[in-house]
Amino acid sequence: MMERFSVEEGFSNIEHNLSVIRENIKIAAEKSGRTAEDIKLMAVTKTVEPVFINHAIECGIDLIGENKVQEFLSKEEFLNLDNCKVHLIGHLQTNKVKQIVGKVEMFQSVDSIRLAREISKQSEKLGICTDCLIEVNIGEEESKTGIAYDEVMRLIEEIISLPSIKIQGLMSIPPICENVSDLCKYFEKMNRLFIDIKAKNIDNINMSVLSMGMSGDYKEAVACGANLVRIGSSIFGPRMY
Ligand SMILES: *Cc1c(COP(=O)(O)O)cnc(C)c1O
């Protein structure tokens, strides 16, 4: 395989990128009346080779996100995960749940009761309780996964009766927008939903994580209330499939 960069160049790019991103997160957090410590930075590691993922972990990354079950399972043994947690962030098929439950800390993209039931069922077999986020299709886009905004509460009410899955918050990917003010409307709508649900103080849910913002829009997401950002290409460079 052709290497575009030497490993050393890759490492120094990751170091540089992380320091720029951390500074940007700090500025955006302050805009929303918070500090950098209030915002969790996830490194999205899909398609990234373990050597670079491990370097990011050495640079202080303690949360990574993978979006495919198979890819994560094939890389897992090469990763230094002693001080780093893993979330599955991609759409999860019900038939893959069994392979991955117990191996990641959280599923960020639960968008149906069928999927939630399977996660609960497989978790129960292992004697664990699995954390999840509800993925909201905030732009009501047909091409996207996630539950419709209007159906979020109904899904939450169904999930809280399941014994071995626990809701920790919300996740969303907004539509591609032509300008920042349109983009922020989606992020703000998510933040209001998050705050409204939290205010209900429902038993067995813990509205603590609002996961939104990727390489192209994490500053806006944080300024609008996100407390977990999922950043891939701005850390590791463009993905090569
Ligand atoms: C790939 C991916 C990201 C990161 O995307 P970048 O634009 O590379 O930062 C974030 N969230 C999800 C769900 C993804 O699949």
The ligand as a MOL file (V3000), in Angstrom:
LIG
                    3D

  0  0  0     0  0            999 V3000
M  V30 BEGIN CTAB
M  V30 COUNTS 15 15 0 0 0
M  V30 BEGIN ATOM
M  V30 1 C -17.4440 9.7690 10.4880 0
M  V30 2 C -18.3200 10.2720 11.5480 0
M  V30 3 C -17.9780 11.4160 12.2830 0
M  V30 4 C -16.7150 12.2210 12.0550 0
M  V30 5 O -16.7150 12.8450 10.8170 0
M  V30 6 P -15.5990 13.9260 10.4260 0
M  V30 7 O -16.2910 14.8290 9.4990 0
M  V30 8 O -14.4850 13.1690 9.8080 0
M  V30 9 O -15.1630 14.6090 11.6790 0
M  V30 10 C -18.8490 11.8160 13.2950 0
M  V30 11 N -20.0000 11.1500 13.5580 0
M  V30 12 C -20.3510 10.0570 12.8660 0
M  V30 13 C -21.6320 9.3740 13.2150 0
M  V30 14 C -19.5370 9.5870 11.8350 0
M  V30 15 O -19.9080 8.4890 11.1640 0
M  V30 END ATOM
M  V30 BEGIN BOND
M  V30 1 1 1 2
M  V30 2 1 2 3
M  V30 3 2 2 14
M  V30 4 1 3 4
M  V30 5 2 3 10
M  V30 6 1 4 5
M  V30 7 1 5 6
M  V30 8 2 6 7
M  V30 9 1 6 8
M  V30 10 1 6 9
M  V30 11 1 10 11
M  V30 12 2 11 12
M  V30 13 1 12 13
M  V30 14 1 12 14
M  V30 15 1 14 15
M  V30 END BOND
M  V30 END CTAB
M  END
